[in-house]
Amino acid sequence: MNDYIKGTLTGASLVLCFFMFVSAKSQSKNLGDIVVNSIAVVDAEGKGAAYLGIGPRGGGLLGTYNAEGKETADLGISPGGGGQLRTFNKHEVMTGYFGSNKDNDGVVLLSDRYGDPVWTASGKK
């Protein structure tokens, strides 16, 4: 009786696998639209590696993190509503900024390891 149950379960599993493989091959490669609030990529210990979602200014934000979970770069919305790219050192101090200022002019800023501005340039004439 025990062998009969094992055989039936094995047969049912094989039939189920057959239908799964056939349906998997017949699906298109396009997944269509995917709508989510955010996507967070974490390592095995739960430390963040990347984030795609809504930033503090309400627009989109893409952030990357090092092995310790500290922010290394972000791409998002500047204070004036334009775009910005910021880089951070291993202490999460901003060392670089490329984006728009409040007057919507282009700005580049380089800072030292402590976050103090060292070099700046503006697109304003």
Chimera marker file (.cmm) of the C-alpha trace (Angstrom):
<marker_set name="trace">
<marker id="1" x="0.000" y="0.000" z="0.000" r="1" g="1" b="0" radius="0.5"/>
<marker id="2" x="2.855" y="2.367" z="0.853" r="1" g="1" b="0" radius="0.5"/>
<marker id="3" x="4.499" y="1.761" z="-2.562" r="1" g="1" b="0" radius="0.5"/>
<marker id="4" x="1.198" y="2.526" z="-4.301" r="1" g="1" b="0" radius="0.5"/>
<marker id="5" x="0.988" y="5.964" z="-2.595" r="1" g="1" b="0" radius="0.5"/>
<marker id="6" x="4.639" y="6.739" z="-3.412" r="1" g="1" b="0" radius="0.5"/>
<marker id="7" x="4.082" y="5.788" z="-7.057" r="1" g="1" b="0" radius="0.5"/>
<marker id="8" x="0.948" y="7.905" z="-7.321" r="1" g="1" b="0" radius="0.5"/>
<marker id="9" x="2.681" y="10.934" z="-5.786" r="1" g="1" b="0" radius="0.5"/>
<marker id="10" x="5.700" y="10.485" z="-8.061" r="1" g="1" b="0" radius="0.5"/>
<marker id="11" x="3.483" y="10.272" z="-11.141" r="1" g="1" b="0" radius="0.5"/>
<marker id="12" x="1.496" y="13.332" z="-10.128" r="1" g="1" b="0" radius="0.5"/>
<marker id="13" x="4.733" y="15.253" z="-9.525" r="1" g="1" b="0" radius="0.5"/>
<marker id="14" x="6.037" y="14.325" z="-12.985" r="1" g="1" b="0" radius="0.5"/>
<marker id="15" x="2.802" y="15.471" z="-14.643" r="1" g="1" b="0" radius="0.5"/>
<marker id="16" x="2.914" y="18.746" z="-12.699" r="1" g="1" b="0" radius="0.5"/>
<marker id="17" x="6.562" y="19.313" z="-13.703" r="1" g="1" b="0" radius="0.5"/>
<marker id="18" x="5.683" y="18.662" z="-17.352" r="1" g="1" b="0" radius="0.5"/>
<marker id="19" x="2.963" y="21.331" z="-17.299" r="1" g="1" b="0" radius="0.5"/>
<marker id="20" x="5.250" y="23.787" z="-15.500" r="1" g="1" b="0" radius="0.5"/>
<marker id="21" x="8.014" y="23.386" z="-18.099" r="1" g="1" b="0" radius="0.5"/>
<marker id="22" x="5.609" y="23.654" z="-21.036" r="1" g="1" b="0" radius="0.5"/>
<marker id="23" x="3.961" y="26.804" z="-19.668" r="1" g="1" b="0" radius="0.5"/>
<marker id="24" x="7.323" y="28.373" z="-18.786" r="1" g="1" b="0" radius="0.5"/>
<marker id="25" x="8.538" y="28.023" z="-22.379" r="1" g="1" b="0" radius="0.5"/>
<marker id="26" x="5.346" y="29.454" z="-23.864" r="1" g="1" b="0" radius="0.5"/>
<marker id="27" x="5.488" y="32.713" z="-21.878" r="1" g="1" b="0" radius="0.5"/>
<marker id="28" x="6.859" y="35.821" z="-23.560" r="1" g="1" b="0" radius="0.5"/>
<marker id="29" x="10.129" y="37.281" z="-22.291" r="1" g="1" b="0" radius="0.5"/>
<marker id="30" x="8.516" y="40.678" z="-21.679" r="1" g="1" b="0" radius="0.5"/>
<marker id="31" x="7.130" y="40.956" z="-18.150" r="1" g="1" b="0" radius="0.5"/>
<marker id="32" x="5.100" y="44.046" z="-19.021" r="1" g="1" b="0" radius="0.5"/>
<marker id="33" x="4.738" y="46.839" z="-16.487" r="1" g="1" b="0" radius="0.5"/>
<marker id="34" x="5.959" y="46.336" z="-12.939" r="1" g="1" b="0" radius="0.5"/>
<marker id="35" x="4.758" y="48.887" z="-10.388" r="1" g="1" b="0" radius="0.5"/>
<marker id="36" x="6.277" y="49.053" z="-6.902" r="1" g="1" b="0" radius="0.5"/>
<marker id="37" x="6.911" y="51.695" z="-4.248" r="1" g="1" b="0" radius="0.5"/>
<marker id="38" x="10.608" y="50.858" z="-3.928" r="1" g="1" b="0" radius="0.5"/>
<marker id="39" x="13.221" y="48.205" z="-4.574" r="1" g="1" b="0" radius="0.5"/>
<marker id="40" x="15.957" y="47.503" z="-2.025" r="1" g="1" b="0" radius="0.5"/>
<marker id="41" x="18.855" y="45.168" z="-2.741" r="1" g="1" b="0" radius="0.5"/>
<marker id="42" x="20.417" y="43.730" z="0.434" r="1" g="1" b="0" radius="0.5"/>
<marker id="43" x="23.207" y="41.263" z="1.108" r="1" g="1" b="0" radius="0.5"/>
<marker id="44" x="22.879" y="38.030" z="3.100" r="1" g="1" b="0" radius="0.5"/>
<marker id="45" x="23.178" y="39.966" z="6.377" r="1" g="1" b="0" radius="0.5"/>
<marker id="46" x="20.459" y="42.464" z="5.438" r="1" g="1" b="0" radius="0.5"/>
<marker id="47" x="22.820" y="45.375" z="4.753" r="1" g="1" b="0" radius="0.5"/>
<marker id="48" x="21.697" y="47.608" z="1.903" r="1" g="1" b="0" radius="0.5"/>
<marker id="49" x="23.557" y="47.426" z="-1.400" r="1" g="1" b="0" radius="0.5"/>
<marker id="50" x="21.217" y="49.542" z="-3.545" r="1" g="1" b="0" radius="0.5"/>
<marker id="51" x="17.901" y="51.355" z="-3.282" r="1" g="1" b="0" radius="0.5"/>
<marker id="52" x="15.497" y="52.567" z="-5.946" r="1" g="1" b="0" radius="0.5"/>
<marker id="53" x="12.496" y="54.478" z="-4.722" r="1" g="1" b="0" radius="0.5"/>
<marker id="54" x="11.173" y="57.804" z="-3.516" r="1" g="1" b="0" radius="0.5"/>
<marker id="55" x="13.669" y="60.277" z="-2.061" r="1" g="1" b="0" radius="0.5"/>
<marker id="56" x="13.233" y="62.842" z="0.716" r="1" g="1" b="0" radius="0.5"/>
<marker id="57" x="12.260" y="65.553" z="-1.791" r="1" g="1" b="0" radius="0.5"/>
<marker id="58" x="9.473" y="63.433" z="-3.266" r="1" g="1" b="0" radius="0.5"/>
<marker id="59" x="11.158" y="62.473" z="-6.552" r="1" g="1" b="0" radius="0.5"/>
<marker id="60" x="12.970" y="59.340" z="-7.616" r="1" g="1" b="0" radius="0.5"/>
<marker id="61" x="16.145" y="58.252" z="-5.842" r="1" g="1" b="0" radius="0.5"/>
<marker id="62" x="18.786" y="55.673" z="-6.724" r="1" g="1" b="0" radius="0.5"/>
<marker id="63" x="21.279" y="55.025" z="-3.930" r="1" g="1" b="0" radius="0.5"/>
<marker id="64" x="24.238" y="52.660" z="-3.611" r="1" g="1" b="0" radius="0.5"/>
<marker id="65" x="25.892" y="51.378" z="-0.421" r="1" g="1" b="0" radius="0.5"/>
<marker id="66" x="29.218" y="49.774" z="0.491" r="1" g="1" b="0" radius="0.5"/>
<marker id="67" x="29.743" y="46.435" z="2.282" r="1" g="1" b="0" radius="0.5"/>
<marker id="68" x="29.166" y="48.099" z="5.659" r="1" g="1" b="0" radius="0.5"/>
<marker id="69" x="25.798" y="49.464" z="4.496" r="1" g="1" b="0" radius="0.5"/>
<marker id="70" x="27.011" y="53.080" z="4.266" r="1" g="1" b="0" radius="0.5"/>
<marker id="71" x="25.833" y="55.274" z="1.389" r="1" g="1" b="0" radius="0.5"/>
<marker id="72" x="28.404" y="55.712" z="-1.400" r="1" g="1" b="0" radius="0.5"/>
<marker id="73" x="26.417" y="57.550" z="-4.096" r="1" g="1" b="0" radius="0.5"/>
<marker id="74" x="22.946" y="58.752" z="-4.942" r="1" g="1" b="0" radius="0.5"/>
<marker id="75" x="21.171" y="60.037" z="-7.999" r="1" g="1" b="0" radius="0.5"/>
<marker id="76" x="18.052" y="62.052" z="-7.336" r="1" g="1" b="0" radius="0.5"/>
<marker id="77" x="16.380" y="65.440" z="-6.979" r="1" g="1" b="0" radius="0.5"/>
<marker id="78" x="18.315" y="68.621" z="-6.144" r="1" g="1" b="0" radius="0.5"/>
<marker id="79" x="16.990" y="71.274" z="-3.725" r="1" g="1" b="0" radius="0.5"/>
<marker id="80" x="15.842" y="73.390" z="-6.699" r="1" g="1" b="0" radius="0.5"/>
<marker id="81" x="13.900" y="70.517" z="-8.246" r="1" g="1" b="0" radius="0.5"/>
<marker id="82" x="16.495" y="69.545" z="-10.871" r="1" g="1" b="0" radius="0.5"/>
<marker id="83" x="18.707" y="66.496" z="-10.931" r="1" g="1" b="0" radius="0.5"/>
<marker id="84" x="21.760" y="65.711" z="-8.829" r="1" g="1" b="0" radius="0.5"/>
<marker id="85" x="24.505" y="63.120" z="-8.456" r="1" g="1" b="0" radius="0.5"/>
<marker id="86" x="26.276" y="62.976" z="-5.090" r="1" g="1" b="0" radius="0.5"/>
<marker id="87" x="29.213" y="60.815" z="-3.999" r="1" g="1" b="0" radius="0.5"/>
<marker id="88" x="30.228" y="59.990" z="-0.429" r="1" g="1" b="0" radius="0.5"/>
<marker id="89" x="33.382" y="58.629" z="1.190" r="1" g="1" b="0" radius="0.5"/>
<marker id="90" x="33.421" y="55.587" z="3.493" r="1" g="1" b="0" radius="0.5"/>
<marker id="91" x="32.366" y="57.806" z="6.402" r="1" g="1" b="0" radius="0.5"/>
<marker id="92" x="29.240" y="58.932" z="4.485" r="1" g="1" b="0" radius="0.5"/>
<marker id="93" x="30.619" y="62.458" z="4.068" r="1" g="1" b="0" radius="0.5"/>
<marker id="94" x="29.670" y="64.054" z="0.720" r="1" g="1" b="0" radius="0.5"/>
<marker id="95" x="32.797" y="64.493" z="-1.407" r="1" g="1" b="0" radius="0.5"/>
<marker id="96" x="31.275" y="65.298" z="-4.790" r="1" g="1" b="0" radius="0.5"/>
<marker id="97" x="28.160" y="66.974" z="-6.188" r="1" g="1" b="0" radius="0.5"/>
<marker id="98" x="27.068" y="67.398" z="-9.797" r="1" g="1" b="0" radius="0.5"/>
<marker id="99" x="23.668" y="68.893" z="-10.422" r="1" g="1" b="0" radius="0.5"/>
<marker id="100" x="21.468" y="71.953" z="-10.389" r="1" g="1" b="0" radius="0.5"/>
<marker id="101" x="21.307" y="74.681" z="-7.770" r="1" g="1" b="0" radius="0.5"/>
<marker id="102" x="18.203" y="76.570" z="-6.549" r="1" g="1" b="0" radius="0.5"/>
<marker id="103" x="18.491" y="78.976" z="-9.510" r="1" g="1" b="0" radius="0.5"/>
<marker id="104" x="18.535" y="76.004" z="-11.931" r="1" g="1" b="0" radius="0.5"/>
<marker id="105" x="22.157" y="76.634" z="-12.948" r="1" g="1" b="0" radius="0.5"/>
<marker id="106" x="24.547" y="73.716" z="-13.284" r="1" g="1" b="0" radius="0.5"/>
<marker id="107" x="26.914" y="73.221" z="-10.348" r="1" g="1" b="0" radius="0.5"/>
<marker id="108" x="29.943" y="71.048" z="-9.648" r="1" g="1" b="0" radius="0.5"/>
<marker id="109" x="31.374" y="70.796" z="-6.125" r="1" g="1" b="0" radius="0.5"/>
<marker id="110" x="34.324" y="68.820" z="-4.787" r="1" g="1" b="0" radius="0.5"/>
<marker id="111" x="34.866" y="68.525" z="-1.044" r="1" g="1" b="0" radius="0.5"/>
<marker id="112" x="37.683" y="67.165" z="1.093" r="1" g="1" b="0" radius="0.5"/>
<marker id="113" x="37.357" y="64.096" z="3.303" r="1" g="1" b="0" radius="0.5"/>
<marker id="114" x="35.643" y="66.181" z="5.984" r="1" g="1" b="0" radius="0.5"/>
<marker id="115" x="32.980" y="67.611" z="3.654" r="1" g="1" b="0" radius="0.5"/>
<marker id="116" x="34.530" y="71.073" z="3.407" r="1" g="1" b="0" radius="0.5"/>
<marker id="117" x="34.190" y="72.572" z="-0.112" r="1" g="1" b="0" radius="0.5"/>
<marker id="118" x="37.525" y="72.680" z="-1.960" r="1" g="1" b="0" radius="0.5"/>
<marker id="119" x="36.551" y="73.461" z="-5.566" r="1" g="1" b="0" radius="0.5"/>
<marker id="120" x="33.319" y="74.636" z="-7.167" r="1" g="1" b="0" radius="0.5"/>
<marker id="121" x="32.169" y="75.670" z="-10.600" r="1" g="1" b="0" radius="0.5"/>
<marker id="122" x="28.851" y="77.027" z="-11.816" r="1" g="1" b="0" radius="0.5"/>
<marker id="123" x="27.238" y="77.171" z="-15.228" r="1" g="1" b="0" radius="0.5"/>
<marker id="124" x="26.004" y="80.709" z="-14.548" r="1" g="1" b="0" radius="0.5"/>
<marker id="125" x="27.731" y="83.403" z="-16.637" r="1" g="1" b="0" radius="0.5"/>
<link id1="1" id2="2" r="1" g="1" b="0" radius="0.2"/>
<link id1="2" id2="3" r="1" g="1" b="0" radius="0.2"/>
<link id1="3" id2="4" r="1" g="1" b="0" radius="0.2"/>
<link id1="4" id2="5" r="1" g="1" b="0" radius="0.2"/>
<link id1="5" id2="6" r="1" g="1" b="0" radius="0.2"/>
<link id1="6" id2="7" r="1" g="1" b="0" radius="0.2"/>
<link id1="7" id2="8" r="1" g="1" b="0" radius="0.2"/>
<link id1="8" id2="9" r="1" g="1" b="0" radius="0.2"/>
<link id1="9" id2="10" r="1" g="1" b="0" radius="0.2"/>
<link id1="10" id2="11" r="1" g="1" b="0" radius="0.2"/>
<link id1="11" id2="12" r="1" g="1" b="0" radius="0.2"/>
<link id1="12" id2="13" r="1" g="1" b="0" radius="0.2"/>
<link id1="13" id2="14" r="1" g="1" b="0" radius="0.2"/>
<link id1="14" id2="15" r="1" g="1" b="0" radius="0.2"/>
<link id1="15" id2="16" r="1" g="1" b="0" radius="0.2"/>
<link id1="16" id2="17" r="1" g="1" b="0" radius="0.2"/>
<link id1="17" id2="18" r="1" g="1" b="0" radius="0.2"/>
<link id1="18" id2="19" r="1" g="1" b="0" radius="0.2"/>
<link id1="19" id2="20" r="1" g="1" b="0" radius="0.2"/>
<link id1="20" id2="21" r="1" g="1" b="0" radius="0.2"/>
<link id1="21" id2="22" r="1" g="1" b="0" radius="0.2"/>
<link id1="22" id2="23" r="1" g="1" b="0" radius="0.2"/>
<link id1="23" id2="24" r="1" g="1" b="0" radius="0.2"/>
<link id1="24" id2="25" r="1" g="1" b="0" radius="0.2"/>
<link id1="25" id2="26" r="1" g="1" b="0" radius="0.2"/>
<link id1="26" id2="27" r="1" g="1" b="0" radius="0.2"/>
<link id1="27" id2="28" r="1" g="1" b="0" radius="0.2"/>
<link id1="28" id2="29" r="1" g="1" b="0" radius="0.2"/>
<link id1="29" id2="30" r="1" g="1" b="0" radius="0.2"/>
<link id1="30" id2="31" r="1" g="1" b="0" radius="0.2"/>
<link id1="31" id2="32" r="1" g="1" b="0" radius="0.2"/>
<link id1="32" id2="33" r="1" g="1" b="0" radius="0.2"/>
<link id1="33" id2="34" r="1" g="1" b="0" radius="0.2"/>
<link id1="34" id2="35" r="1" g="1" b="0" radius="0.2"/>
<link id1="35" id2="36" r="1" g="1" b="0" radius="0.2"/>
<link id1="36" id2="37" r="1" g="1" b="0" radius="0.2"/>
<link id1="37" id2="38" r="1" g="1" b="0" radius="0.2"/>
<link id1="38" id2="39" r="1" g="1" b="0" radius="0.2"/>
<link id1="39" id2="40" r="1" g="1" b="0" radius="0.2"/>
<link id1="40" id2="41" r="1" g="1" b="0" radius="0.2"/>
<link id1="41" id2="42" r="1" g="1" b="0" radius="0.2"/>
<link id1="42" id2="43" r="1" g="1" b="0" radius="0.2"/>
<link id1="43" id2="44" r="1" g="1" b="0" radius="0.2"/>
<link id1="44" id2="45" r="1" g="1" b="0" radius="0.2"/>
<link id1="45" id2="46" r="1" g="1" b="0" radius="0.2"/>
<link id1="46" id2="47" r="1" g="1" b="0" radius="0.2"/>
<link id1="47" id2="48" r="1" g="1" b="0" radius="0.2"/>
<link id1="48" id2="49" r="1" g="1" b="0" radius="0.2"/>
<link id1="49" id2="50" r="1" g="1" b="0" radius="0.2"/>
<link id1="50" id2="51" r="1" g="1" b="0" radius="0.2"/>
<link id1="51" id2="52" r="1" g="1" b="0" radius="0.2"/>
<link id1="52" id2="53" r="1" g="1" b="0" radius="0.2"/>
<link id1="53" id2="54" r="1" g="1" b="0" radius="0.2"/>
<link id1="54" id2="55" r="1" g="1" b="0" radius="0.2"/>
<link id1="55" id2="56" r="1" g="1" b="0" radius="0.2"/>
<link id1="56" id2="57" r="1" g="1" b="0" radius="0.2"/>
<link id1="57" id2="58" r="1" g="1" b="0" radius="0.2"/>
<link id1="58" id2="59" r="1" g="1" b="0" radius="0.2"/>
<link id1="59" id2="60" r="1" g="1" b="0" radius="0.2"/>
<link id1="60" id2="61" r="1" g="1" b="0" radius="0.2"/>
<link id1="61" id2="62" r="1" g="1" b="0" radius="0.2"/>
<link id1="62" id2="63" r="1" g="1" b="0" radius="0.2"/>
<link id1="63" id2="64" r="1" g="1" b="0" radius="0.2"/>
<link id1="64" id2="65" r="1" g="1" b="0" radius="0.2"/>
<link id1="65" id2="66" r="1" g="1" b="0" radius="0.2"/>
<link id1="66" id2="67" r="1" g="1" b="0" radius="0.2"/>
<link id1="67" id2="68" r="1" g="1" b="0" radius="0.2"/>
<link id1="68" id2="69" r="1" g="1" b="0" radius="0.2"/>
<link id1="69" id2="70" r="1" g="1" b="0" radius="0.2"/>
<link id1="70" id2="71" r="1" g="1" b="0" radius="0.2"/>
<link id1="71" id2="72" r="1" g="1" b="0" radius="0.2"/>
<link id1="72" id2="73" r="1" g="1" b="0" radius="0.2"/>
<link id1="73" id2="74" r="1" g="1" b="0" radius="0.2"/>
<link id1="74" id2="75" r="1" g="1" b="0" radius="0.2"/>
<link id1="75" id2="76" r="1" g="1" b="0" radius="0.2"/>
<link id1="76" id2="77" r="1" g="1" b="0" radius="0.2"/>
<link id1="77" id2="78" r="1" g="1" b="0" radius="0.2"/>
<link id1="78" id2="79" r="1" g="1" b="0" radius="0.2"/>
<link id1="79" id2="80" r="1" g="1" b="0" radius="0.2"/>
<link id1="80" id2="81" r="1" g="1" b="0" radius="0.2"/>
<link id1="81" id2="82" r="1" g="1" b="0" radius="0.2"/>
<link id1="82" id2="83" r="1" g="1" b="0" radius="0.2"/>
<link id1="83" id2="84" r="1" g="1" b="0" radius="0.2"/>
<link id1="84" id2="85" r="1" g="1" b="0" radius="0.2"/>
<link id1="85" id2="86" r="1" g="1" b="0" radius="0.2"/>
<link id1="86" id2="87" r="1" g="1" b="0" radius="0.2"/>
<link id1="87" id2="88" r="1" g="1" b="0" radius="0.2"/>
<link id1="88" id2="89" r="1" g="1" b="0" radius="0.2"/>
<link id1="89" id2="90" r="1" g="1" b="0" radius="0.2"/>
<link id1="90" id2="91" r="1" g="1" b="0" radius="0.2"/>
<link id1="91" id2="92" r="1" g="1" b="0" radius="0.2"/>
<link id1="92" id2="93" r="1" g="1" b="0" radius="0.2"/>
<link id1="93" id2="94" r="1" g="1" b="0" radius="0.2"/>
<link id1="94" id2="95" r="1" g="1" b="0" radius="0.2"/>
<link id1="95" id2="96" r="1" g="1" b="0" radius="0.2"/>
<link id1="96" id2="97" r="1" g="1" b="0" radius="0.2"/>
<link id1="97" id2="98" r="1" g="1" b="0" radius="0.2"/>
<link id1="98" id2="99" r="1" g="1" b="0" radius="0.2"/>
<link id1="99" id2="100" r="1" g="1" b="0" radius="0.2"/>
<link id1="100" id2="101" r="1" g="1" b="0" radius="0.2"/>
<link id1="101" id2="102" r="1" g="1" b="0" radius="0.2"/>
<link id1="102" id2="103" r="1" g="1" b="0" radius="0.2"/>
<link id1="103" id2="104" r="1" g="1" b="0" radius="0.2"/>
<link id1="104" id2="105" r="1" g="1" b="0" radius="0.2"/>
<link id1="105" id2="106" r="1" g="1" b="0" radius="0.2"/>
<link id1="106" id2="107" r="1" g="1" b="0" radius="0.2"/>
<link id1="107" id2="108" r="1" g="1" b="0" radius="0.2"/>
<link id1="108" id2="109" r="1" g="1" b="0" radius="0.2"/>
<link id1="109" id2="110" r="1" g="1" b="0" radius="0.2"/>
<link id1="110" id2="111" r="1" g="1" b="0" radius="0.2"/>
<link id1="111" id2="112" r="1" g="1" b="0" radius="0.2"/>
<link id1="112" id2="113" r="1" g="1" b="0" radius="0.2"/>
<link id1="113" id2="114" r="1" g="1" b="0" radius="0.2"/>
<link id1="114" id2="115" r="1" g="1" b="0" radius="0.2"/>
<link id1="115" id2="116" r="1" g="1" b="0" radius="0.2"/>
<link id1="116" id2="117" r="1" g="1" b="0" radius="0.2"/>
<link id1="117" id2="118" r="1" g="1" b="0" radius="0.2"/>
<link id1="118" id2="119" r="1" g="1" b="0" radius="0.2"/>
<link id1="119" id2="120" r="1" g="1" b="0" radius="0.2"/>
<link id1="120" id2="121" r="1" g="1" b="0" radius="0.2"/>
<link id1="121" id2="122" r="1" g="1" b="0" radius="0.2"/>
<link id1="122" id2="123" r="1" g="1" b="0" radius="0.2"/>
<link id1="123" id2="124" r="1" g="1" b="0" radius="0.2"/>
<link id1="124" id2="125" r="1" g="1" b="0" radius="0.2"/>
</marker_set>
